[in-house]
Amino acid sequence: MSSKTRVSAHIAASTKRELDEYAKGYGLKQGVVIEAALRHHLRALRELPAEVIIPPRLVVSRDSGERILGRIEKPGKPTKALSDLFRKK
């Protein structure tokens, strides 16, 4: 029989709503969902190179944010390599 312990954490209200919806939608207990997610995350941190782990939140400066928004609103032309990639069958 496995040993269990209680963990307390503060999370955003929006994260709690997502957890509630997911657990209810799949008929799972929240503890099962949380443990699976935590195990998955910790395994990824252990086994994957740090440079491929993308944090769930990225913080950018106002200047960087404005440049990103500009590229989204008015994207540049694709490079030849990108165009060739999409033409391949």
Backbone hydrogen bonds in HBPLUS format (Angstrom, degrees):
<---DONOR---> <-ACCEPTOR-->    atom                        ^
c    i                          cat <-CA-CA->   ^        H-A-AA   ^      H-
h    n   atom  resd res      DA  || num        DHA   H-A  angle D-A-AA Bond
n    s   type  num  typ     dist DA aas  dist angle  dist       angle   num
A0015-THR N   A0012-ALA O   3.06 MM   3  5.19 122.0  2.41  99.0 113.3     1
A0016-LYS N   A0012-ALA O   3.04 MM   4  6.42 155.6  2.10 152.3 159.3     2
A0017-ARG N   A0013-ALA O   2.98 MM   4  6.27 154.3  2.04 147.6 154.2     3
A0018-GLU N   A0014-SER O   3.06 MM   4  6.31 157.2  2.11 142.7 148.5     4
A0019-LEU N   A0015-THR O   2.90 MM   4  6.15 158.6  1.95 149.7 155.8     5
A0020-ASP N   A0016-LYS O   2.87 MM   4  6.09 164.9  1.89 152.2 156.1     6
A0021-GLU N   A0017-ARG O   2.93 MM   4  6.14 166.4  1.95 152.6 155.9     7
A0022-TYR N   A0018-GLU O   2.88 MM   4  6.03 165.0  1.91 151.9 156.3     8
A0023-ALA N   A0019-LEU O   2.90 MM   4  5.98 175.1  1.90 158.6 160.1     9
A0024-LYS N   A0020-ASP O   2.95 MM   4  6.00 164.3  1.98 148.9 154.1    10
A0025-GLY N   A0021-GLU O   2.82 MM   4  5.83 159.2  1.86 145.5 152.4    11
A0026-TYR N   A0022-TYR O   3.03 MM   4  6.21 143.0  2.17 150.6 158.9    12
A0027-GLY N   A0023-ALA O   2.91 MM   4  5.76 106.3  2.47 136.2 153.0    13
A0028-LEU N   A0023-ALA O   2.80 MM   5  4.72 156.9  1.86 143.4 146.0    14
A0027-GLY N   A0024-LYS O   3.21 MM   3  4.98 156.1  2.27  97.6 104.8    15
A0032-VAL N   A0029-LYS O   3.09 MM   3  5.44 126.2  2.39 105.7 118.4    16
A0033-VAL N   A0029-LYS O   3.25 MM   4  6.65 158.4  2.30 152.2 158.0    17
A0034-ILE N   A0030-GLN O   2.87 MM   4  6.09 167.6  1.89 159.5 162.8    18
A0035-GLU N   A0031-GLY O   2.93 MM   4  6.02 164.5  1.96 145.3 149.9    19
A0036-ALA N   A0032-VAL O   3.01 MM   4  6.12 163.8  2.04 147.0 151.8    20
A0037-ALA N   A0033-VAL O   2.95 MM   4  6.10 162.8  1.98 150.4 155.5    21
A0038-LEU N   A0034-ILE O   2.89 MM   4  6.03 162.8  1.92 152.2 157.1    22
A0039-ARG N   A0035-GLU O   2.88 MM   4  6.02 164.2  1.91 151.5 156.0    23
A0040-HIS N   A0036-ALA O   2.93 MM   4  6.04 161.0  1.96 147.3 153.0    24
A0041-HIS N   A0037-ALA O   2.91 MM   4  6.10 163.1  1.94 149.7 154.3    25
A0042-LEU N   A0038-LEU O   2.91 MM   4  6.06 170.0  1.92 153.9 156.8    26
A0043-ARG N   A0039-ARG O   2.94 MM   4  6.04 155.6  2.00 147.1 153.9    27
A0044-ALA N   A0040-HIS O   2.99 MM   4  6.22 157.8  2.04 147.6 153.7    28
A0045-LEU N   A0041-HIS O   2.96 MM   4  6.26 160.5  2.00 153.1 158.2    29
A0046-ARG N   A0042-LEU O   3.05 MM   4  6.21 144.5  2.18 139.4 148.8    30
A0047-GLU N   A0043-ARG O   2.85 MM   4  6.00 153.7  1.92 153.7 160.5    31
A0048-LEU N   A0044-ALA O   2.90 MM   4  5.46 159.3  1.94 148.7 151.5    32
A0052-VAL N   A0049-PRO O   3.03 MM   3  5.81 165.4  2.06 125.5 129.9    33
A0053-ILE N   A0050-ALA O   3.24 MM   3  5.49 159.4  2.28 108.6 114.8    34
A0065-GLY N   A0061-SER O   2.87 MM   4  6.03 164.2  1.90 152.8 157.7    35
A0066-GLU N   A0062-ARG O   2.92 MM   4  6.13 153.8  1.99 148.1 154.6    36
A0067-ARG N   A0063-ASP O   3.05 MM   4  6.36 152.3  2.12 146.8 154.3    37
A0068-ILE N   A0064-SER O   2.90 MM   4  6.18 158.8  1.94 154.1 160.1    38
A0069-LEU N   A0065-GLY O   2.93 MM   4  6.12 164.4  1.95 148.8 153.2    39
A0070-GLY N   A0066-GLU O   2.92 MM   4  6.09 154.0  1.99 142.2 149.5    40
A0071-ARG N   A0067-ARG O   3.04 MM   4  6.34 152.6  2.12 146.6 153.0    41
A0072-ILE N   A0068-ILE O   2.97 MM   4  6.28 146.8  2.09 148.7 158.7    42
A0073-GLU N   A0069-LEU O   2.87 MM   4  6.08 164.9  1.89 156.1 159.8    43
A0074-LYS N   A0070-GLY O   2.87 MM   4  5.89 149.1  1.97 142.6 151.4    44
A0083-SER N   A0079-THR O   2.98 MM   4  6.27 164.8  2.01 153.6 157.8    45
A0084-ASP N   A0080-LYS O   2.82 MM   4  6.02 163.0  1.85 155.1 159.7    46
A0085-LEU N   A0081-ALA O   2.98 MM   4  6.12 153.0  2.05 141.5 149.0    47
A0086-PHE N   A0082-LEU O   3.13 MM   4  6.43 155.6  2.20 150.8 155.6    48
A0087-ARG N   A0083-SER O   3.11 MM   4  6.33 128.9  2.38 139.7 153.5    49
A0087-ARG N   A0084-ASP O   3.14 MM   3  5.07 135.1  2.35  94.8 107.5    50
A0088-LYS N   A0084-ASP O   3.22 MM   4  6.47 132.8  2.46 146.5 156.7    51
